[in-house]
Amino acid sequence: MQSVEILKTYHSFDLYILLKEIREKRELLYMGYEIFLKAAKQDIEFEKNAEKELLVFNDWTRRMYVIENILIERQGYFPSNITDKVLQYMWDQMKHSKQNKMIVHKNNCNEPNHINTDCV
């Protein structure tokens, strides 16, 4: 896992992808933990495995919280659910925004909706 400072340099889109992957990993780890916990009723050795699985799960949970906090700092929220459809929409928006070039007009007082204090 990268340091928080390095993660802060990542584009928000990349953080969304990381967050999605971490959440999927956590889900699998928790399912494994539950399986070991059920098996621990039969054999004490499974209880040790369940404890190890829980430690790994907690590590991935901390990673998830770090990324969520970075997103909160940037945009005031983090997504509760990240689907492929959401990621595709974000990607399309980024591509579209790069196609439209911003043009700054100077002293165009005759244009509609123009706000310039220099125009009297």
N, C-alpha and C positions, 0 to 999 in steps of 0.2 A: 504494500500500500504506500502510495506517495505521501509526503508530508502535507500538512494543511496548506502551507504556503504555496507549494507546487500545485495542489489541487485548485487553489484560488486563481491560478493562471489559466486554467482550462476554460474553454468556451462552455456556456450553459448547456448547449446541446450535448456536448460530450459528458457533462455531469449527469444529464438525464439518462443517457445510455448506461453509464456506470451505476447509477442508482437503480435502474431497472434490473441490471445483472446481479447486483448485490441482493436485492429483494428476492430474486429467484433463488439464489444460492442459500439465503437464510431459510427460505421455505423448505428446501430440500433437507437442510441440516436439522430443522425442527422435526420434520417427519422421521428422520433417522433417529433423533433423540427419543421420540415417542415410541418407536419400535424397540429400541434398547431398553426403555423404561418398562415396557410390557414384558419383555423377555427377562428382565431382572427379577421378576417374581419367580421365575423358574431356576435361575442360576445367578449367583452373586457376581460372577465374572462380567455379566452383561451390565450390571450396575456400574462398574468401573468404566465401561465403554460409554454408558449413558452420561456419566459425569464429564468425560473427555469431549463428547459430542456437544454438551451444553456449553463448555468453555469455548469451543470453536464458534458455536452459534452466537455467544455473547461478543466475541471478537468481531464477527461480521455485523452485528447490531451496532457496535460502536462506529464501524466504518460507514454504515448507512446514516447514522446521526450526523457525522461530520459533513457528509455531502448535503444532507437536508439543511443543515445550518448554513452552509455556504449559499445555497439557493435562497434561503430566507433572507440572508444579508443582501443579496443581489436584487431579488424581485419581490420580497415580502411574503412569499409563500413557497411551498414545495408541493408537487403533485401527489395526490393520494394514490393515484393509479396511473401507470405509464404503459400505454399499449403501443403496438406497432403503428396503429392508426394515428395516435398522437405524435409519435416521432416523425412519421411521414408528413403530417401537416406542418410541423415545425421546420422540417427540411425544405418543404415547398415554399414556405414563407421566407426562409433565408435566401433561397435561390431567387425568388421574385424580388426581394428587396435589393439584391445586388444588380438586378437588371435595370432598375429605375435609378438614374443618376440624379442627384440633388443639384439644382442650379440655383445659385444665389444671384438675384438681380439687385443692382444698385440704382437707387434714385429713379425708380419707375413709378412716379407719382400718378400717372394716368391709368395704371392697371387697376381693375376692380379688386376690392378686398385688400388693397395695399395699405400697409400700416408703416408709416415712416414719419418721425417727428420733424424731419428736415423739409417735408412737403408742407407748404402753407397755402 
